[in-house]
Amino acid sequence: MVGDPGDPGKPGGTDSPADAASGPGIAVIGTGAWGTTLARLAAEQADRRGGGDVVLWEHQADRAAELERARENAAFLPGFRFPSRLHVTADLADAVAGRAIVLLVTPAQRVRENVRALAPRLAPGAVVVCASKGLELGTHRRMTQIVAEELGQDAPVAALSGPNLAREVAQGLPAAAVVAARRPEVSERVRAALTTPRFRVYTGDDVVGVELGGALKNIIALVAGISDGLRYGDNAKASIMTRGLAEIARLAVAAGAHPLTLAGLAGLGDLVATCSSPLSRNRTLGLELASGRSLAELLAERRTVAEGVTTARAALELAADLGVDLPITTQLVEVLFAGKDVQQAVVDLMERDPKRELEGLRGG
């Protein structure tokens, strides 16, 4: 499997992240709620520490101009003003020029095209932080694997994940996240750039576990939302979350993750927040699916992306490659893409052959 990116001979590659471009500052690629929140966090931290400005990149020039004029993202994060150090541009070269850290916060299916566009413009040694949560359809690649394929195996890269509902973080409510990188100096640099008195960032080196925990929990959140919509109660929801975590752990460990990572912020923590909160896009979509409306109809009404939809299909592809059984994900895919009745899917899950609870996690 492809590892973390980097090649000293390619854009973004360097022998050490300490050799990054001397120009300080951070670029954030993506103006959704989470991208805007991270840009605000980074700008507040830069102001606190005396760092450089933060640039938020929006690919539509007219929208970029409006964001810069309004000093607020009214579409995705209304009510939260931009700090003075935060600026918006539609010029990608200008956004990343001399930036020591570049955060990718776009829908997962657009990460590859954005990395390709970034590649010739990145400063040498710039750290690329993948804050998008998902798997690429067709290749079932994790986000850092995509960066590896586009930039090279040794370019500094990290994955950021955790129970981070954008609006709560933007409100300044206490929250925590984990940033994982193969090299500790990379994760430590990102931690320093994003940690604030209200947003605590931990570091780790299990990139696989952090990414898969963050991606796969969206699948379980969809199912938790369906359960809530059907009014199945707290016992059912707790069972879905627990068995969902087992499903996530089986696939992640088979892909090379450390099992304890899935008990941390990127696993259990993110799962609890996403399955429980009314702010969760995936849980909300599950609620709407329980009412009997079609996926196509619901997606046509949405401005935001529920990553669990595409991730469910990609996860089944990855599971088939690794020989891992994903019963919850399998039923969800049939509901989403084959028109299966949600209540019949629950029946089929409940009537599966009895299993040992930790089967596939410690030898059955």
C-alpha positions as CSV (number, residue, x, y, z in Angstrom):
1,M,0.0,0.0,0.0
2,V,1.1,3.5,-0.7
3,G,2.5,5.3,2.4
4,D,3.0,8.9,3.3
5,P,4.1,11.2,0.5
6,G,7.4,12.7,-0.2
7,D,10.3,12.8,-2.6
8,P,13.0,15.5,-2.3
9,G,12.9,15.7,-6.1
10,K,9.3,16.6,-6.3
11,P,7.3,19.7,-5.3
12,G,6.7,19.6,-1.6
13,G,9.5,17.1,-1.0
14,T,12.4,17.9,1.3
15,D,14.9,16.1,3.5
16,S,13.4,17.8,6.6
17,P,10.3,20.0,7.2
18,A,12.7,22.4,9.0
19,D,13.9,23.3,5.5
20,A,10.4,24.6,4.6
21,A,10.1,27.9,2.9
22,S,11.1,30.8,5.1
23,G,7.8,32.6,4.6
24,P,5.5,31.8,7.5
25,G,1.8,31.2,7.4
26,I,-0.8,28.7,6.5
27,A,-3.0,28.0,3.5
28,V,-6.4,26.3,3.8
29,I,-7.8,24.7,0.6
30,G,-11.6,24.5,0.9
31,T,-14.2,27.0,2.1
32,G,-16.7,24.6,3.7
33,A,-17.6,24.9,7.4
34,W,-14.6,22.9,8.6
35,G,-12.1,24.5,6.2
36,T,-13.3,27.9,7.3
37,T,-13.2,26.9,11.0
38,L,-9.6,25.6,10.7
39,A,-8.6,28.8,8.9
40,R,-10.1,30.9,11.7
41,L,-8.3,28.7,14.3
42,A,-5.0,29.1,12.5
43,A,-5.4,32.8,12.2
44,E,-6.2,33.2,15.8
45,Q,-3.2,31.2,16.8
46,A,-1.0,33.1,14.4
47,D,-2.2,36.4,16.0
48,R,-1.5,34.9,19.5
49,R,2.0,33.8,18.6
50,G,2.9,36.5,16.2
51,G,2.9,34.3,13.1
52,G,2.1,35.0,9.5
53,D,-1.2,35.5,7.9
54,V,-3.6,32.6,6.9
55,V,-5.0,32.4,3.4
56,L,-8.3,30.6,2.6
57,W,-8.6,29.4,-1.0
58,E,-12.0,29.4,-2.8
59,H,-11.9,28.2,-6.4
60,Q,-14.7,30.6,-7.6
61,A,-13.4,34.1,-8.0
62,D,-16.7,35.9,-7.4
63,R,-17.3,33.9,-4.2
64,A,-13.7,34.5,-3.0
65,A,-14.2,38.2,-3.5
66,E,-17.5,38.1,-1.6
67,L,-16.0,36.2,1.4
68,E,-13.2,38.7,1.6
69,R,-15.6,41.6,1.4
70,A,-18.1,40.2,3.9
71,R,-15.4,38.8,6.3
72,E,-17.7,35.9,7.0
73,N,-18.7,32.6,5.4
74,A,-22.5,33.1,5.4
75,A,-23.2,30.0,3.4
76,F,-21.4,27.4,5.5
77,L,-20.4,29.1,8.8
78,P,-22.7,32.1,9.3
79,G,-22.2,34.4,12.3
80,F,-18.4,33.9,12.7
81,R,-16.3,36.9,11.6
82,F,-12.9,36.3,10.0
83,P,-9.9,37.3,12.2
84,S,-7.7,40.1,10.8
85,R,-5.0,37.7,9.8
86,L,-7.3,35.6,7.6
87,H,-7.7,36.5,3.9
88,V,-9.4,34.8,1.0
89,T,-8.2,34.4,-2.6
90,A,-9.1,32.5,-5.7
91,D,-5.5,32.5,-6.9
92,L,-4.1,29.1,-5.9
93,A,-0.5,30.1,-6.5
94,D,-0.9,33.1,-4.3
95,A,-2.6,31.0,-1.7
96,V,0.2,28.6,-1.2
97,A,3.2,30.7,-2.1
98,G,5.8,30.5,0.7
99,R,3.3,28.7,3.0
100,A,4.8,26.3,5.5
101,I,1.6,24.4,6.1
102,V,-1.2,23.7,3.6
103,L,-4.5,22.1,4.9
104,L,-6.6,20.2,2.5
105,V,-10.3,20.5,3.5
106,T,-12.2,19.7,0.4
107,P,-14.6,16.8,-0.3
108,A,-12.7,13.5,-0.5
109,Q,-13.5,12.9,-4.1
110,R,-11.8,16.2,-5.1
111,V,-8.6,15.8,-3.1
112,R,-6.6,14.3,-6.0
113,E,-7.4,17.1,-8.4
114,N,-6.6,19.7,-5.8
115,V,-3.2,18.0,-5.0
116,R,-2.4,17.9,-8.7
117,A,-3.1,21.6,-8.9
118,L,-1.1,22.3,-5.8
119,A,2.0,20.2,-6.7
120,P,3.9,22.7,-8.9
121,R,3.0,25.6,-6.6
122,L,4.0,24.2,-3.1
123,A,7.0,25.7,-1.4
124,P,9.8,23.2,-0.8
125,G,9.2,21.4,2.5
126,A,5.6,22.6,2.9
127,V,3.6,20.3,5.2
128,V,0.4,19.0,3.6
129,V,-2.3,18.3,6.2
130,C,-5.2,16.1,5.1
131,A,-8.3,17.2,7.1
132,S,-10.8,15.7,4.6
133,K,-12.4,12.4,5.8
134,G,-13.1,9.8,3.2
135,L,-11.8,7.2,0.8
136,E,-11.4,7.7,-3.0
137,L,-13.9,5.8,-5.1
138,G,-12.4,3.3,-7.5
139,T,-9.0,3.3,-5.8
140,H,-10.2,3.2,-2.1
141,R,-7.2,5.3,-1.3
142,R,-6.9,7.3,1.9
143,M,-6.2,11.0,1.6
144,T,-2.5,10.8,2.5
145,Q,-2.1,8.0,0.0
146,I,-3.4,10.3,-2.7
147,V,-0.9,12.9,-1.7
148,A,1.8,10.2,-1.8
149,E,0.9,9.3,-5.3
150,E,0.9,12.9,-6.5
151,L,3.8,14.4,-4.6
152,G,6.1,11.5,-3.8
153,Q,6.7,9.2,-0.8
154,D,8.8,11.6,1.4
155,A,6.9,14.9,1.2
156,P,5.9,15.9,4.7
157,V,2.2,15.0,5.2
158,A,-0.1,14.6,8.2
159,A,-3.7,13.5,8.8
160,L,-5.9,15.6,11.2
161,S,-9.0,14.0,12.7
162,G,-11.1,13.8,15.8
163,P,-14.6,14.7,17.2
164,N,-14.7,18.1,15.6
165,L,-18.1,19.5,14.7
166,A,-17.2,22.7,13.0
167,R,-19.8,25.0,14.5
168,E,-18.9,24.0,18.1
169,V,-15.2,24.5,17.4
170,A,-16.0,27.9,15.8
171,Q,-18.0,28.8,18.9
172,G,-14.9,28.3,21.0
173,L,-16.4,25.3,22.9
174,P,-13.6,23.0,24.2
175,A,-12.6,20.3,21.7
176,A,-9.6,18.0,20.9
177,A,-8.1,16.5,17.8
178,V,-5.2,14.3,16.8
179,V,-2.7,14.9,14.0
180,A,-0.8,11.9,12.8
181,A,2.4,11.8,10.7
182,R,5.1,9.4,10.1
183,R,7.7,11.8,11.3
184,P,7.2,13.5,14.7
185,E,8.6,16.8,13.7
186,V,5.8,17.1,11.1
187,S,2.9,16.4,13.5
188,E,4.5,18.7,16.1
189,R,4.7,21.6,13.7
190,V,1.0,21.2,12.8
191,R,0.0,20.9,16.5
192,A,1.8,24.2,17.2
193,A,0.0,25.9,14.4
194,L,-3.5,24.8,15.4
195,T,-3.6,24.4,19.1
196,T,-5.4,27.1,21.0
197,P,-6.7,27.4,24.6
198,R,-10.0,25.9,23.4
199,F,-8.7,23.4,20.7
200,R,-6.2,20.9,22.0
201,V,-4.3,18.9,19.4
202,Y,-2.6,15.6,20.3
203,T,0.1,14.0,18.1
204,G,0.6,10.4,16.9
205,D,2.2,8.3,14.2
206,D,-0.6,5.9,13.2
207,V,-1.7,7.7,10.0
208,V,-3.7,4.7,8.8
209,G,-5.7,4.4,12.0
210,V,-6.4,8.1,12.2
211,E,-7.6,8.3,8.6
212,L,-9.7,5.2,8.6
213,G,-11.3,6.0,11.9
214,G,-12.3,9.4,10.6
215,A,-13.5,8.1,7.3
216,L,-15.4,5.0,8.4
217,K,-17.3,6.6,11.3
218,N,-19.4,8.5,8.8
219,I,-20.8,5.2,7.6
220,I,-21.9,4.3,11.1
221,A,-23.3,7.8,11.7
222,L,-25.6,7.3,8.7
223,V,-26.9,4.1,10.2
224,A,-27.2,5.7,13.7
225,G,-29.3,8.4,12.0
226,I,-31.6,5.8,10.4
227,S,-32.0,4.1,13.8
228,D,-33.0,7.4,15.4
229,G,-35.4,8.2,12.5
230,L,-37.1,4.8,13.1
231,R,-37.2,5.5,16.8
232,Y,-35.4,2.3,17.7
233,G,-34.2,3.7,21.0
234,D,-30.9,4.1,22.8
235,N,-30.2,0.4,23.2
236,A,-30.3,0.0,19.4
237,K,-28.2,3.1,18.8
238,A,-25.6,2.1,21.4
239,S,-25.4,-1.4,19.7
240,I,-24.9,0.2,16.3
241,M,-22.1,2.4,17.5
242,T,-20.4,-0.4,19.4
243,R,-20.7,-2.9,16.6
244,G,-19.8,-0.2,14.1
245,L,-16.6,0.5,16.0
246,A,-15.7,-3.2,15.8
247,E,-16.3,-3.0,12.1
248,I,-14.1,0.0,11.8
249,A,-11.4,-1.6,13.9
250,R,-11.4,-4.8,11.9
251,L,-10.9,-3.0,8.6
252,A,-8.4,-0.5,10.0
253,V,-6.2,-3.2,11.7
254,A,-6.3,-5.3,8.5
255,A,-5.0,-2.2,6.6
256,G,-2.1,-1.7,9.1
257,A,-3.5,0.4,11.9
258,H,-2.8,0.0,15.6
259,P,-6.0,-1.2,17.3
260,L,-5.7,1.3,20.2
261,T,-5.9,4.2,17.7
262,L,-9.6,3.3,17.2
263,A,-10.2,3.8,21.0
264,G,-8.9,7.3,20.7
265,L,-10.0,10.7,19.3
266,A,-10.0,9.6,15.7
267,G,-12.0,6.4,16.4
268,L,-14.3,6.3,19.4
269,G,-14.3,10.1,20.0
270,D,-15.2,11.0,16.4
271,L,-17.8,8.1,16.3
272,V,-19.6,9.3,19.4
273,A,-19.8,12.9,18.2
274,T,-20.9,12.1,14.7
275,C,-23.5,9.5,15.7
276,S,-25.0,11.7,18.4
277,S,-25.0,15.3,17.3
278,P,-27.8,17.1,15.4
279,L,-24.9,19.0,13.7
280,S,-23.7,15.8,12.1
281,R,-24.4,15.8,8.3
282,N,-24.2,12.1,8.1
283,R,-26.5,11.4,11.0
284,T,-29.0,14.0,9.7
285,L,-29.0,12.3,6.3
286,G,-29.7,9.0,8.0
287,L,-32.7,10.5,9.8
288,E,-34.1,11.7,6.4
289,L,-33.5,8.2,4.8
290,A,-35.5,6.7,7.6
291,S,-38.5,8.7,6.4
292,G,-38.6,6.8,3.2
293,R,-37.2,9.5,0.9
294,S,-34.7,8.5,-1.8
295,L,-31.0,9.2,-1.6
296,A,-31.1,11.0,-5.0
297,E,-33.8,13.3,-3.7
298,L,-32.1,14.1,-0.5
299,L,-28.7,14.7,-2.1
300,A,-30.2,17.1,-4.6
301,E,-31.4,19.3,-1.8
302,R,-28.1,19.5,0.0
303,R,-25.3,22.0,-0.3
304,T,-23.0,20.1,2.0
305,V,-21.4,16.7,1.5
306,A,-22.2,13.7,3.6
307,E,-19.0,11.7,3.1
308,G,-20.4,8.5,4.4
309,V,-22.4,7.9,1.2
310,T,-19.3,7.5,-1.1
311,T,-17.1,6.2,1.7
312,A,-19.5,3.2,2.2
313,R,-18.9,2.0,-1.3
314,A,-15.2,2.6,-1.2
315,A,-14.9,0.8,2.2
316,L,-16.6,-2.3,0.7
317,E,-14.0,-2.3,-2.1
318,L,-11.2,-2.0,0.4
319,A,-12.7,-4.7,2.7
320,A,-13.0,-7.1,-0.3
321,D,-9.3,-6.6,-1.0
322,L,-8.4,-7.2,2.6
323,G,-10.9,-10.1,3.2
324,V,-12.8,-8.2,6.0
325,D,-16.5,-8.6,6.6
326,L,-18.5,-5.3,7.0
327,P,-22.1,-6.3,7.7
328,I,-23.4,-2.9,8.7
329,T,-21.7,-1.2,5.7
330,T,-23.0,-3.9,3.4
331,Q,-26.6,-3.3,4.5
332,L,-26.2,0.5,4.2
333,V,-24.9,0.2,0.7
334,E,-27.9,-1.9,-0.3
335,V,-30.2,0.8,1.2
336,L,-28.3,3.7,-0.5
337,F,-27.8,2.2,-3.9
338,A,-30.1,-0.8,-4.4
339,G,-33.3,0.6,-2.9
340,K,-33.5,-1.8,0.0
341,D,-36.0,-1.0,2.6
342,V,-34.3,0.3,5.8
343,Q,-36.4,-1.8,8.1
344,Q,-35.6,-4.9,6.1
345,A,-31.9,-4.1,6.3
346,V,-32.3,-4.0,10.1
347,V,-34.0,-7.4,10.1
348,D,-31.2,-8.9,8.0
349,L,-28.6,-7.5,10.4
350,M,-30.4,-8.9,13.4
351,E,-30.9,-12.3,11.9
352,R,-27.3,-12.9,10.9
353,D,-25.7,-16.1,12.2
354,P,-24.5,-15.7,15.9
355,K,-20.9,-14.6,16.2
356,R,-18.3,-14.2,19.0
357,E,-18.3,-10.5,20.0
358,L,-14.6,-10.0,19.3
359,E,-14.4,-12.1,16.2
360,G,-11.9,-10.7,13.7
361,L,-10.3,-8.6,16.4
362,R,-8.3,-11.1,18.4
363,G,-8.6,-14.3,16.5
364,G,-12.3,-14.9,17.0
